[in-house]
Amino acid sequence: MKILRSNLTLRGAAKAASVFALLTSTALTTGPAWAADTMQLTKKIDTLEDELRSLKQQLEEMKATESSDKEAIAQEKATREAKEDAAKKDILDHGGHLVFVNGNSEAIPASPPSGGVQNKNIKITFGGFIEAAGIYRNKNETADIGSSFNSGAMFPNSSQDHISEFRGTARQSRLSILADGDFDKYTHLSAYYEMDFLGAAASANPNESNSYQPRIRNIYATIDRSDMGLHVLAGQNWSMLTLNKVGITPRTENAPIGIEAQYVVGFNWTRNPQVRLVKDWDKKWWLGISAESPQAQISGTTPAGVVVNNAGSAQLGNGNNSTTPGTGQALSIDPAPDIIIKAAADPGYGHYELFGISRWYRSRIVAAGANNTVNGLGMGGSAVLPVIPKMLDVQASFMIGDGMGRYGSGQLPDVTIDGSGHFHTIPYKSMLVGLVGHPDPMLDVYGYAGTEQLDKRYYTAGGNFGYGNPFSINDTGCLVEGGTCNGQTARQYEVTGGFWYRFYKGSIGYMQFGIQDQYVKRYIFSSNATPGPGAGINIAMFSFRYYPF
């Protein structure tokens, strides 16, 4: 356009110069004859003027066209940049990142998630296993794959002590679904559901792991903000005091890896509804607080006119009408959630935790027209050490406090009652040590040893009340079939070991076979007349599992 306009200008100037040269030449050479040719010259000038006006008009039209083209180019550029900015923002909002090439920024999309099922920006991942298991007990506990370490270690006064049992089961088979995605480059959202088939129908309870049907193991949603190091969880999950492998994050809980659904004596845990908030610093230092659904385990005679439990309803306890303390369907009248504060560290070698817990227990004293509420406090800690990296891990944990029995696999009581209807917390302590070895990529070998113990809490005003009261214990018939034996558990011990062998691992999942043997010993409090005897139970299990996901 600029070159064309310049050419037109040069052409106009050349013609004007030609006119001037013609006039000058004519005047000098013809003299008077010049007048005679005036008419002819006038016509030539008019012609040249017309051509100049035409050239000028073309030049103006070209200028207007050039201005219009500039506006169109500018508008096109603005529209293109707006689209590029919108596309860049969309990429960044969905986890992408910026890179700079020759001083210009480019948005690189996040890598698409692999595996699972894609639903727009949500990834859905299935998990779980199919299990066929067998159980042998040298005493007839009449239980599925979750043993009772308290009542199961029975004395010879029970006929079941003299009968072994063998059972097959597939009820621990498990299904899980994880849905997760990025809201933006800082915010990650997820939802997790995990179930099995160990619901207990009419005897269902929320004591340690909710057994209502269909049985929920875990079901919760999480929000994670990487820019602030904040993590929020709401729903049912392992209690925050449960030992983790790393950090304070869900799905990293370090539960014993055996077949037994009740795990090991000395292992502290629950799975219950909760809301928790966790803060991390560089994924090395963690601090969290959790409010968790309560349930008190009560032992001892309840005085007349005192209410400590409510009967189950159509949804809680499945309509069972029991209010007897210590039964699974009797629901305590707790005034507030259990509050847990936990700190964890991953400094580079091992994982370390320390937690504190506060609980509240309430009874209703009808004669006084008043409620009685007491507080229980506890603390604990744990560590996981990779003694031989990728070959041998050692773990150790402990818990002490008043009123903490609910959180142990041994399921000991939390509180007892005096003659006036007031609750009293029972001193509790537990300990667990575990070894998990990986001598071969296809083989896991494990061993655990744990204990849980309670102190006496008894009262004689107005009668014999409390827990471990020697005046109300009659253990004279514990060792005679059909004899009287009403002692209460003072302590439990367990030693267990086993292995898992993965005999197939490939593109369609993996299969493994495991064997476990465990021995549990239980002692009861002594009476005034006799020392408290002990009783044991041996439990052997095998399991075949297929993990297809």
N, C-alpha and C positions, 0 to 999 in steps of 0.2 A: 504493500500500500504506500509506504513512504517513498520507495523507488519510483513508482508510477507518478506520484504527485510531483516529484523532482523533475521527471522527464517532461511533464506538462508545463511546468514553470520555465524550463530551458527553451522549450519550443516557442512559447509566447515571447520570450525575450529575443529570440532569434528573429522572429517575424517583425518585431518593432524595430530592430536594428536594420533590417532590410528596407523598411519604409524610409527610415532616416537617410540611409545611403542612397536610395533612389531619388529622393528630393534634392539632395545635395548635388548629385551627379547631373541631374537635369538642369539645375540652375546654373551650374558652371559651364556646361557645354553648349547649351542651346540659347542662353540669353533670352531675347525677346520672344523666341519661339516657345519658350516655356509656358507663356500665357495661353498659347493656343492649345496646349495639351492639358489645361487645367481640368477640363471635364473628365478626361481619361484618368488623371491622377486621383481626382476626388473619388471616382468609382473604386479605384484600387484601395484607397485608404478605408473607404466604407467596408469593403470586403474584409480587409485586415482587422478592422475593429470588430466586425461580426465574429470573426474567428477567435479574437481575443476574448470577447464576452462568452463565447461557447466554451473556451478553455477554462475561463474563470468559473463558470457554472459547474463544469465537470469537477474542478478542484474542490468547490464547496460541497458538492454531493459526496465526493470521496472522503472529505473531512467528517461529514455527518455519519457516513457509514462506518468509518474507523472508530468514532466515539461510541456508536451503538455496539460495535463488536467488542470494545473494551469492557463496556457494562455487562454484556452477556458473559464474557470470559470471567469477570470478577464474580458474577452471580453463580456461575457454574462452580468456581473454585470454593466459594463459601458453602454451597450445598454439599460438595464433596467432602470438605473438611468437617462439616457438621455430622455427616454420616460416619466418617472415620472416627470422630470423637465418641459418637454413640456406640459404635461397635467396640471400641477400645474399653469404654466404661462397662459394657456388658461382659466382656471377657474378664476384666478385673473383679467385677461383682461376683463372678462364679469361679474364683480361685486362681485366675491367671496372674501374670506378672509382667512388668515392663523390662525391656532391654533397650539399649541405646546403640544404634548403628550409624556411624558417621555423624554423630551429633543429633540424630533423630530418634525419637522413642517409638518402639513398636511393642504392641501387646501380644504376649505369647499365651495361648489358652492353656488351662490346666490339663495335665495328662488325664485322659479318660480312665475311670476306675475299671479294673479288670475283674472278671468273674461276676457271680451274682446275676441279678435281674435288674435291668435298667428301666426306671420309670421317670422319664424326663431327667431331672437333675438328682434323683434319689436312687441310691444303690441298695438293693435288697439282697441280703446274704442269708442262706439257710445253713443251719448247723445241727448238731446232735448225733445220736447213735442209736442203733438197734442192739439190744442186749438180750442174750439168753444166759441166765445165771442159775447156779445151784448152791444150796446152803445146807450145811450139816452142822447141827449143834448137839453136844452130848447131853443137853437138857432140853426138854420140850417147852421152849418159850412160846410156841405158837405165834411166830412172827414172820413177816416177810423179810425182805433184804435189809430193812432198818431194824437193828436190834435194840433192846432195852438193856442198858448196862446196869441199871438199878434193880428192877424186879427180875430181870433175866437171870442174874446170878443168884439163883434160889437155893434154899437150904433143904436138907433131906426130909424135913417135915412135910414138904409138898410131894405128892405123887409124881409130879412132872419132873422132879429132880432125878427120878429113876428111869426116865424114858427119853431116848434120843429122838431127834427129828431130822428128816431130810425134805427139802422143798425145792421145787423149780419155779422160776419166775422170770417174766419179761417186763415187769412193771416199772423198772428203773429206766427203761428206754426213754430217750429224751429228744425233744424237738425245740429248736430255737430259730428265731427270725430277727435279723438285725437290719434296720432301715436307717441309712445315714446319708448326709449330703452337706455341702457347703452353702450357707446363706450368702456369704461374701468371703473375701480372702482372709478374714479374721474369725468368722463365726462358723462353727461346725455344730450341726444338730443331729441327734440320733434317737432312735427308739428301739428298745430291745424287749423281746418276749421269749421266755424259756419255760417249758412245762415238762412234766413227766406224768406217770400214771399211778402214783403212790397215794392218791387221795384215800381218806379213811371213812367216808360216809358218815354214819351216825356218831362215830367217835372222833370226828375231825376237831381240831383245836388250833389256836394260834400261838401255842406255847413257845416253840422255837422255830419251826418251819411250818407255815400254814398248810394244813392238809385238807382244806375244803376242795370240793370237786367242781369243775376240772382243776387239777392241782397246779397252782402257779408256783414255780420256783422263783422266777424273777420277771418283773414287768415294769419298765420305767422309761422315762425320757431324759435326755441330757442336753445341756447347752454348754459348749466350750468356747471361750474367747481367748485365742492365742496371744492377742496384743496385750491383754491385761492379766493373763495367767489365771483366769477364773473358770471354775467348773461347777455347774449346778446339776443336781440329780433330784428327780421327783418320781416316786413310785415304789414298788417293792423290790428290794435288793438285799444282798448280804449286808449285815450290820457293818457300820463303818469301823467297828473295833476288830473285825476279822482281819487276820494277817494278809497283807498283800505281797506280791512279788516285786512290785515297783510302784512308787508313788502312792497316791490315794485315789485310784481310778477304778471304775467298774470293769469287770471281766479280767482283772489281774489278781483275784483273790487266790491265796495260796492254801487251798484246802488239801488235806491228805489225799493222796492219789489212789487209795485202795478201792476195793469193791463195796465195802460196807457203807450203806446209805446214812448211817448215824456217825460215820467217821471214826474218831478215836477219843477215848477218855482223855481229858485235858485240853482238847481243842475247843476254843471259845468262838462262838458264832451265833447268829440267828439269821433268818431271812424274813424280813417284815417291812411293812410300809414305812416310808421315811421321806424327809426332805433334807438335803445336805448342800452345803456350800464349801468349796475347797479353793484355796489359793496356792499357786506354785510359783517358785522363783527359779527360773532357768531349768525347770524339770529336775532340780536336785533337792530342793527344800520345799516341804509341803505342810500346810496347816488347814485343818477342816473342822467343821462343826455340823452335827447331824441331830435332828429331832426324830425319834423313832417310836413306832407304835409299842405301847407297854403291854405287859401281861405278867401278873405276879403269880408265883408258884408258892402255895401256902401249905404248911404242914402243922398238924396238931389239932387237939380237940377244940371246937368252937363253943364258948359258953352260951347258955340260953340268952336270947334277946340280943344277939350280936349277928350282924350280917357282914360277911367277908367276900361272898361270891354271889353272882346272879346265875340263874339257870340259863341254858342256851335257848336261842330263839330259832325261828325258821331259817335265818341266815347265819347266825352265830351258834355254833354247836349243833347245827342241823336239827334243832328242836328237842335235843336231849334235856331232860329236866333235872339233871344232877346239879346239886350245889355243894357237894362234899369236897372239902379242901383236898387237893392232891389229885383229883380226877381231871382227865383231860378236857372235859366239856364244861367244867365250872369256870365261869368267866369273872375275873377279878374286877373290882370297881375302882380302877386307877384314875387319879385326878389329872395327870399330865403325862406328856411323852417322856421317854428316856432321852437324856441329853448326853451326847458324846462329843468330846473334843480330842482330836488326834493330830499328832505331829509325826512326819516321816522324813527320812533323809536317804538320798542316793548319792553319796559323795564320790562314787567311782569304784569302790570296792564294797560289795554287800548292800543290803537294804536294812534299815533300822526304823523302829516305830516306838512311840510312847503315847498312851491314851489315858484319859480320865472319863468317868461316867457317873452320872447322878440319876437316881431313880426315886419314885415316890409310891407309897403304898397306903391304902385307905380302908378303914373299917367303919361300920355304922353301929353305934351303941344305942339301941332303941330306948332302953330305960332312961338314959341320960339325955336323949334327944340331941345327940351330938355326933359329929364325925371325928374320927381319930386318924391323923395322917402322919406318917413317919418318912424320913429320908434315908436312902442308902447310897453310900459312896464307894467307888472302886477305882482301881487303876491297874494298868498292865503295860507290858512292853514285849517286843519281839525283835528278832534279827534273822536274816537269811544270809549265809556266807558261802560263796563259791570256793570252797577249800581247794578243789582241783577244777579249774574252769572247764565247763562243758562236760565234766566227768563226775563230780561229786559235790552236792550242795548239803549244807548242814543248817538246820533251822532250830530255833529255841524260842519259846514264848512262856509268859506267866501272867497270872491275874490274881489280885487279892482285893478284898473289900468286904463290905457288909451287904447282904442281900443280892448276891450276884449269881446264884445257882442257875438261873434260867439260861445264862449264856454259856454253859458248859455242856458238852455232849453227854455227860453223865446225868443230866436233868435232875439235879438236886434242888431242894426248896430254897426260896428266897427269905421268907419270913415265917414266924410262928406267932401264937396268940397267948396272952396271959389270961388269968381268971376274970379280969375286968373288961376284956374285949379289946385291949390295946395290942397293936402289932409291935413286934420286935424283929429287927433284921438278924439274920444268922451269919456269923463270920465264915467267909469262904476263901479258899485258895486253890489254884490249879497250876499245873506246869506240864509242858509238852516238849519233847525233844525228838527231832526227826532227821533221818539220813535218806537222801534220794540220790542213787547212782545211775550213771549211764555208761556202762562198760562197753556198749556197742550201740550204734545209732538205732538199732532195731529193738534194744532191750532196756527196760527201766527196772531197777531193783530198789526196794524201799523198806524201811523199818522205822517204827515209832514206839515211844514209851511215854506214858502220861499218867497223871494222877489228879484227882479232885477230892477235896476234903472239907468237912464242916466241923465247927465247934458246937458244943452244947449251948442251948439257950432254954432253960426250963424254970418254972415257977410253981410254988406250992401253996400260995395264998388262995383259999377257997377251993382247993382241989389240986390235982396234978395236971399241969398244963405245960406247954412248950415243946421243944424238940430235944431229944436225947435225955429225957427225964428218967433217971434210974428208978424212980418210985413207981413208974407206970409201965416199965419194960418187963416183959416176961419172956425170957429166951431159954427157959429150961427145956422146952420141947423142940428146939431147932434141929436137933440131930436125930429125932425119932419121927418116922413117918406118921403123920396124923397129929403130931404134937403141936403145942402152942409156941409160936415164935413171932412176936410183934415188935421186934427191934427195928430201929431206924438207922439208915445208912450213915456211918461216920466217915468212911473214905473208900475210894475206888482206885484200882491200879489196872493198867493195861499194857501189854506188850504185843505188838503185831508186826508182821512182815509179809512180804510177797513180791511178785514181779509181774510185769506186763511184757509180752513178746509180740512185736508187730511182724507177722509172717507174710503180710502182703502190703505194699504201699505203691500206688501208681496213680494214673490219671483219673481213675474212678473212685478215689478215696483210699482208705486203708482198713485192714482188719487186724485185730489183736486178741490174744488170749492171755488170761491172767489167773493166778492162784494166790490166795491169801489165807493166812492162819492167824487167829488172834486169841489171846487168853486174857480174861477179865477176872479180877479178884475183888470181892466186896466184903467189907467188915461193917458190923453194926455196933452201936453203942452198948456198953455193958450195963447190966442191972446192978442193984445192990448186992445180989446174991452170986452172980456168975459173970465172968469176963465175956465181952462180946465176941462171938464166934465169927468166922469168916467162911465164905463160900465162893467157888469159882465156876466159870463156864468156859468151855472151849468152842470156838466157832471157826469152821473152815468154809471157804467160799471159792467158787471158780466162776469165770465169766468169759463169754465170747462176745465181742463187740465189733460191729461194722459201722464205720464212720463214712457215709457216702458223700458228704459235702466238703 
